[in-house]
Amino acid sequence: MFDLLYSHGDFIVINKHPNVSVHKDDGDTMLLQTVQQQLSIEKLYLVHRLDKMTSGILLLAKNGKTASELSGLFAQRNIEKYYLAIANKKPKKKQGLIVGDMVRSRRSAWKLTSSTDNPAVTQFFSYAGEPGERVFLCKPSTGKTHQIRVAIKSVGSAIAGDPIYNPTSNCDRGYLHAFAVRFSHCGQQYEFVCDPREYQLLGEKWHSESVSTVIDNVKQPWQLTWPNIKH
C-alpha cells in the first residue's frame, strides 16, 4: 500500500502505491489508518491528495500545527511538485504551459476550457518514450482534481492506462506518478525524489530503456529551465 521514504519529527513522506485510495471509498481501507498502524504513529494528518491511480510522494503531518503549515504551503503554491506520466500519442506541442478553467464533463471526468477565471496551471516537458508513447514531466502550480490527467489529454495525448481519460488503453496501471517535491519547513529546505523504478508494484513501463533514460535525465527537476508562467 505504501513505502516510507522519510520520517521527520513533524511529518513523514511516503510513496503511495497505485490503486490505493487516499480517502476511504468503495470499501477500501483508509490509507491514513493503515500508515498509522504500520508505523505506530498515534495520529497523522492529510495535507494534500493524490488520485487513486496515482502513485508516489505523499506528505503526512504528525501534528495539527504542521498540518496547517504544510496545507498553507500547498494553498499558497509554495511547494514545488513534479509528476511523471507515460502517455499515448504525440502531443500537439513538446513542452509549454497549459492554462484553463476545469469544468465537470461526463460522469467522473473533467475537461479544460479556454476561460481563465480560476485556472488550472501546468508546465510540462515531453520526451520520446517507447514507440507510440511519450514521457511527460509536469509541474502543476495549482492543485485541481485530475489536473495533470486533463492537461495531458488537452494537448492531444492521454495517460496510458487511465480508466477515465484513456479507457481503451490496457496497462497494468494508470501511469501517473508524483515524482518529486521541494519545500521549506522551519527554515530548512527539503527535497524528495521518488524514482518509480526503485519500488515494486509501480508498473512495468518505467523500466523500459527509453523511459529509464528520461528519468535519469530529470532526477533533479527543479534544475530544468521551465516554461514561464505569465502573471
Buried (B, 14 or more C-beta within 10 A) or exposed (E): BBBEBEEBEBBBBBBBBBBBBBEEEEEBEBBBEBBBEEBEBEEBBBBBBBBBBBBBBBBBBBBEEBBEBBBEBBEEBEBBBBBBBBBBBBBEEEBBBBBBBBEEBEEEEBBBBEEEEEBBBBBBBBBBBBEEBBBBBBBBBBBBEBBBBBBBBBBEBBBBBBBBBBEEBEBBBBBBBBBBBBBEBEEEEBEBBBBBEEBEBBBEBBEBEBBBBBBEEBEEBEEBEBBEEEE
